[in-house]
């Protein structure tokens, strides 16, 4: 489903200069309830539960995507390179909700688009479910030594040893207000409790300590397995239909424009399921989409439809900070001194 004018207006206000004033009273209620919930966990009225292995949460404090999935893939690979059996848990946006393992041939409608992407790219076990504690315990029963929670900064019931918040560098924290007056799930002060804040796409004003992440596009892959892949540069000078159902579709469109590609944008709602009619256009231009959208299009192998995988990259100093964070995380392995 495409973004409607009301949604575009709301996003414009959320990421504009000023909060929506008439929603400020509702924001005050939201802040109060969220604060009471955090307090209840802090004093023990609500209990956190440890699955018995170290947990690293990668999430965000804003509504909508920020680029955390490529970071989860990178962290899983870094842990694998250390010989650690790592597993990933996720709520599974749009999925069925019950705890289940995600397989490469699972359906996005059953498990969610991001978990399916993670299962196909990471080569580690992925488990989804609204109950992240149950999902984590299932991972531990399979022999997993360390868990990455994809999203879940606000899921306090799952105990964690490290937390990373990812922000879209262009959007930052928006107007600084909490829902529904702004895009924040928690007050911006929550970032001070993170082990690391990652800015996707560049630095963020007033956040000099944020690690900067870039998303490097790889080869452009076809939905039709009988068609050979192409390089992104080979599309330079062409005009394409660009489809993106991510938190900030403009991030994808701009990445294509920087390659000299003419873009006819089709922004979709974040996590929107893709219908065959979404890939029908009155011309023969090629269609480029994100990998997150492609996992929902396995049954639409159009010969002119492609997707662009991306890989998270950091400067050497920021990569060293990631390694240091993992070193600290792994001190919590069972049996570690």
C-alpha positions as CSV (number, residue, x, y, z in Angstrom):
1,X,0.0,0.0,0.0
2,X,1.3,3.4,-1.0
3,X,1.8,6.2,1.4
4,X,-1.3,8.4,1.5
5,X,-1.4,12.2,1.7
6,X,-2.4,12.0,5.4
7,X,0.6,9.9,6.2
8,X,3.0,12.1,4.3
9,X,1.6,15.2,6.1
10,X,2.1,13.5,9.5
11,X,5.6,12.4,8.7
12,X,6.4,16.0,7.4
13,X,5.2,17.4,10.8
14,X,7.0,14.7,12.8
15,X,10.3,15.4,11.0
16,X,9.8,19.1,10.7
17,X,10.8,21.9,13.1
18,X,7.8,22.0,15.4
19,X,5.5,19.4,17.1
20,X,1.8,19.2,16.4
21,X,0.5,21.4,19.2
22,X,-3.0,19.9,19.4
23,X,-1.4,16.5,20.0
24,X,0.7,17.7,22.9
25,X,-1.8,16.6,25.6
26,X,-1.8,13.1,24.2
27,X,2.0,13.2,24.1
28,X,2.0,14.0,27.8
29,X,-0.2,11.0,28.5
30,X,2.1,8.8,26.4
31,X,5.2,10.1,28.2
32,X,3.5,9.4,31.6
33,X,2.5,5.9,30.7
34,X,5.9,5.1,29.1
35,X,7.7,6.5,32.1
36,X,5.6,4.5,34.6
37,X,6.4,1.3,32.6
38,X,10.1,2.0,32.7
39,X,9.9,2.8,36.4
40,X,8.0,-0.5,37.1
41,X,10.8,-2.5,35.5
42,X,13.5,-0.5,37.3
43,X,12.1,-1.1,40.8
44,X,11.1,-4.7,40.1
45,X,7.3,-4.4,39.9
46,X,7.7,-5.8,36.4
47,X,10.3,-8.5,36.0
48,X,13.0,-8.8,33.4
49,X,13.9,-12.3,32.3
50,X,17.3,-13.5,31.1
51,X,17.4,-16.4,28.6
52,X,20.7,-17.5,30.1
53,X,23.0,-16.1,27.4
54,X,24.1,-12.6,26.6
55,X,21.7,-10.5,24.6
56,X,22.5,-7.5,22.4
57,X,19.5,-5.3,21.4
58,X,19.6,-3.3,18.2
59,X,16.7,-1.0,17.8
60,X,15.6,2.6,17.6
61,X,13.6,5.2,19.6
62,X,11.8,6.5,16.6
63,X,8.8,5.2,14.7
64,X,9.8,3.7,11.3
65,X,12.9,2.1,9.9
66,X,16.3,3.6,10.5
67,X,18.6,1.0,8.8
68,X,19.1,-1.4,11.7
69,X,18.7,-4.6,9.7
70,X,22.0,-4.3,7.8
71,X,23.7,-3.6,11.2
72,X,22.1,-6.7,12.7
73,X,23.5,-8.7,9.7
74,X,27.0,-7.2,10.3
75,X,27.0,-7.9,14.0
76,X,25.9,-11.5,13.4
77,X,28.7,-11.9,11.0
78,X,31.3,-10.4,13.4
79,X,30.1,-12.8,16.1
80,X,30.3,-15.8,13.8
81,X,33.9,-14.9,12.9
82,X,34.7,-15.1,16.6
83,X,33.4,-18.7,16.7
84,X,30.2,-17.7,18.6
85,X,26.9,-19.5,17.8
86,X,24.6,-16.6,17.4
87,X,20.9,-16.4,16.9
88,X,18.5,-13.5,16.1
89,X,15.1,-12.9,17.6
90,X,12.5,-10.5,16.3
91,X,8.9,-9.6,16.8
92,X,8.2,-10.2,13.2
93,X,6.2,-7.2,12.0
94,X,3.1,-8.3,10.3
95,X,3.7,-12.0,11.1
96,X,1.4,-14.4,12.9
97,X,2.7,-13.6,16.4
98,X,3.4,-17.1,17.7
99,X,7.0,-18.2,18.3
100,X,8.5,-19.9,15.2
101,X,11.7,-20.4,13.4
102,X,12.2,-18.5,10.2
103,X,13.5,-20.4,7.2
104,X,14.7,-19.0,3.9
105,X,11.6,-20.3,2.2
106,X,9.2,-18.9,4.8
107,X,6.5,-16.5,3.7
108,X,6.9,-12.8,4.7
109,X,3.1,-12.8,5.6
110,X,3.8,-15.5,8.2
111,X,7.1,-14.3,9.8
112,X,7.6,-10.6,8.7
113,X,9.7,-9.1,6.0
114,X,12.8,-8.2,8.0
115,X,13.1,-11.6,9.8
116,X,12.8,-13.3,6.4
117,X,15.6,-11.1,5.0
118,X,17.7,-11.9,8.0
119,X,17.2,-15.6,7.7
120,X,18.2,-15.5,4.0
121,X,21.2,-13.3,4.5
122,X,22.7,-14.2,7.9
123,X,23.1,-18.0,7.8
124,X,22.2,-18.0,11.5
125,X,19.0,-19.2,13.2
126,X,16.2,-16.6,13.3
127,X,13.2,-16.9,15.6
128,X,10.1,-14.6,15.7
129,X,7.3,-14.1,18.1
130,X,5.6,-11.4,20.1
131,X,7.1,-13.0,23.2
132,X,10.8,-12.3,22.7
133,X,11.7,-14.1,25.9
134,X,10.1,-17.3,24.6
135,X,11.8,-16.8,21.2
136,X,15.2,-16.3,23.0
137,X,14.7,-19.4,25.1
138,X,14.0,-21.4,21.9
139,X,17.3,-20.1,20.5
140,X,19.1,-21.2,23.6
141,X,17.5,-24.7,23.5
142,X,19.1,-24.9,20.0
143,X,22.5,-24.3,21.3
144,X,22.8,-20.6,20.6
145,X,25.5,-18.8,22.8
146,X,24.6,-15.2,22.1
147,X,21.4,-13.5,20.9
148,X,20.8,-10.4,18.9
149,X,17.4,-8.9,19.3
150,X,16.3,-7.1,16.1
151,X,14.4,-4.1,17.5
152,X,13.0,-4.4,21.1
153,X,14.6,-1.5,22.9
154,X,11.2,-0.9,24.5
155,X,10.7,-4.7,25.2
156,X,12.1,-4.4,28.7
157,X,11.0,-7.8,29.8
158,X,13.9,-9.3,27.8
159,X,17.1,-8.7,29.8
160,X,20.0,-7.4,27.8
161,X,23.8,-6.9,28.3
162,X,24.2,-4.3,25.6
163,X,22.0,-1.9,23.6
164,X,22.5,-0.1,20.3
165,X,20.2,2.6,19.0
166,X,20.2,3.3,15.2
167,X,19.0,6.7,13.9
168,X,18.4,7.8,10.3
169,X,21.0,10.7,10.0
170,X,18.7,12.8,7.8
171,X,15.8,12.5,10.1
172,X,17.5,12.3,13.5
173,X,15.0,12.5,16.3
174,X,12.6,14.6,14.3
175,X,10.8,17.4,16.1
176,X,11.9,15.9,19.5
177,X,8.4,15.0,20.6
178,X,7.0,11.7,21.6
179,X,4.0,10.0,20.0
180,X,1.6,11.1,18.7
181,X,3.0,14.7,18.5
182,X,6.3,13.4,17.2
183,X,8.1,10.2,16.1
184,X,9.7,9.3,19.4
185,X,8.8,6.0,21.1
186,X,10.8,7.2,24.2
187,X,12.2,10.6,25.2
188,X,15.5,11.5,23.6
189,X,17.2,11.1,27.0
190,X,16.9,7.3,26.5
191,X,19.9,7.6,24.1
192,X,22.2,8.3,27.0
193,X,21.6,4.7,28.2
194,X,22.8,3.2,25.0
195,X,26.2,1.4,24.7
196,X,26.4,2.9,21.2
197,X,24.3,5.2,19.0
198,X,24.7,4.6,15.3
199,X,23.8,7.3,12.7
200,X,22.9,5.8,9.4
201,X,24.0,8.0,6.5
202,X,26.2,10.6,8.2
203,X,26.8,12.6,11.4
204,X,23.9,14.1,13.4
205,X,24.1,17.5,14.9
206,X,24.5,17.5,18.7
207,X,25.5,13.8,18.6
208,X,29.2,13.9,18.1
209,X,29.7,10.5,19.7
210,X,27.5,8.6,17.3
211,X,29.2,6.0,15.2
212,X,28.5,6.7,11.5
213,X,27.3,3.9,9.3
214,X,27.0,3.8,5.5
215,X,25.0,1.3,3.5
216,X,27.0,0.1,0.5
217,X,25.0,-1.3,-2.3
218,X,26.1,-4.6,-3.8
219,X,25.2,-6.2,-7.2
220,X,21.6,-5.7,-8.4
221,X,19.8,-9.0,-8.3
222,X,16.8,-10.1,-10.4
223,X,13.6,-11.5,-9.0
224,X,13.7,-13.9,-11.9
225,X,16.5,-16.4,-11.2
226,X,17.0,-17.0,-15.0
227,X,18.2,-13.4,-15.5
228,X,21.8,-12.6,-14.8
229,X,22.6,-10.0,-12.1
230,X,23.7,-6.5,-13.0
231,X,25.8,-3.8,-11.3
232,X,24.1,-0.7,-10.0
233,X,26.4,1.4,-12.2
234,X,25.0,-0.3,-15.3
235,X,21.6,1.5,-14.6
236,X,23.3,4.9,-14.8
237,X,21.5,7.0,-17.5
238,X,18.4,4.9,-17.3
239,X,15.0,5.9,-15.8
240,X,13.6,3.3,-13.5
241,X,10.6,2.8,-11.3
242,X,11.9,2.7,-7.7
243,X,9.7,1.0,-5.1
244,X,10.5,1.2,-1.4
245,X,8.5,0.1,1.6
246,X,10.9,1.1,4.3
247,X,10.8,3.7,7.1
248,X,12.4,6.4,4.9
249,X,11.8,5.6,1.2
250,X,13.7,8.7,0.1
251,X,16.9,7.2,1.4
252,X,16.6,4.5,-1.2
253,X,15.6,6.9,-4.0
254,X,18.5,9.2,-3.2
255,X,21.0,6.2,-3.3
256,X,19.8,5.5,-6.9
257,X,20.0,9.2,-7.9
258,X,23.6,9.3,-6.7
259,X,24.4,6.7,-9.3
260,X,23.0,8.8,-12.1
261,X,19.8,6.9,-12.3
262,X,16.6,8.6,-13.1
263,X,14.0,7.7,-10.5
264,X,10.2,7.5,-10.8
265,X,9.5,7.0,-7.1
266,X,6.8,4.8,-5.6
267,X,7.0,5.1,-1.8
268,X,5.1,2.4,0.1
269,X,4.2,2.2,3.7
270,X,6.9,0.6,5.9
271,X,6.4,-3.2,5.9
272,X,3.6,-2.9,3.3
273,X,2.9,-6.2,1.5
274,X,3.5,-5.9,-2.2
275,X,0.8,-6.9,-4.6
276,X,1.3,-7.9,-8.2
277,X,-0.5,-4.7,-9.3
278,X,2.2,-2.6,-7.5
279,X,4.6,-3.9,-10.1
280,X,2.5,-3.0,-13.1
281,X,3.4,0.3,-15.0
282,X,2.3,1.7,-18.3
283,X,5.8,1.5,-19.7
284,X,8.8,-0.8,-20.0
285,X,11.1,0.9,-17.5
286,X,13.0,-1.4,-15.2
287,X,11.8,-1.7,-11.6
288,X,14.3,-1.4,-8.7
289,X,13.3,-2.1,-5.1
290,X,14.9,-2.7,-1.7
291,X,15.8,-6.2,-0.6
292,X,13.2,-5.9,2.2
293,X,10.5,-5.5,-0.4
294,X,11.9,-8.2,-2.6
295,X,11.4,-10.9,0.0
296,X,7.7,-10.2,-0.4
297,X,7.7,-10.7,-4.2
298,X,9.0,-14.2,-4.6
299,X,5.8,-15.1,-6.5
300,X,6.2,-12.2,-8.9
301,X,9.4,-13.0,-10.9
302,X,9.1,-10.2,-13.5
303,X,11.9,-10.1,-16.0
304,X,12.4,-6.4,-15.4
305,X,12.2,-6.4,-11.6
306,X,15.4,-6.1,-9.5
307,X,16.5,-5.5,-5.9
308,X,19.5,-3.9,-4.4
309,X,21.1,-5.6,-1.3
310,X,23.1,-3.3,1.0
311,X,25.9,-3.9,3.5
312,X,26.7,-1.9,6.6
313,X,30.1,-0.2,6.6
314,X,32.0,1.8,9.3
315,X,35.2,3.7,9.4
316,X,38.1,1.9,11.1
317,X,37.7,3.8,14.4
318,X,33.9,3.1,14.6
319,X,34.5,-0.5,13.6
320,X,36.9,-0.7,16.5
321,X,34.1,0.6,18.8
322,X,31.8,-2.2,17.6
323,X,34.5,-4.8,18.3
324,X,35.0,-3.3,21.8
325,X,31.3,-3.5,22.4
326,X,31.2,-7.2,21.4
327,X,34.3,-7.9,23.6
328,X,32.3,-6.5,26.5
329,X,29.2,-8.5,25.6
330,X,31.0,-11.8,25.4
331,X,32.3,-11.4,29.0
332,X,28.8,-12.4,29.9
333,X,29.0,-15.8,28.2
334,X,28.2,-18.6,30.6
335,X,31.5,-19.8,32.2
336,X,33.4,-16.5,31.4
337,X,35.3,-15.0,34.3
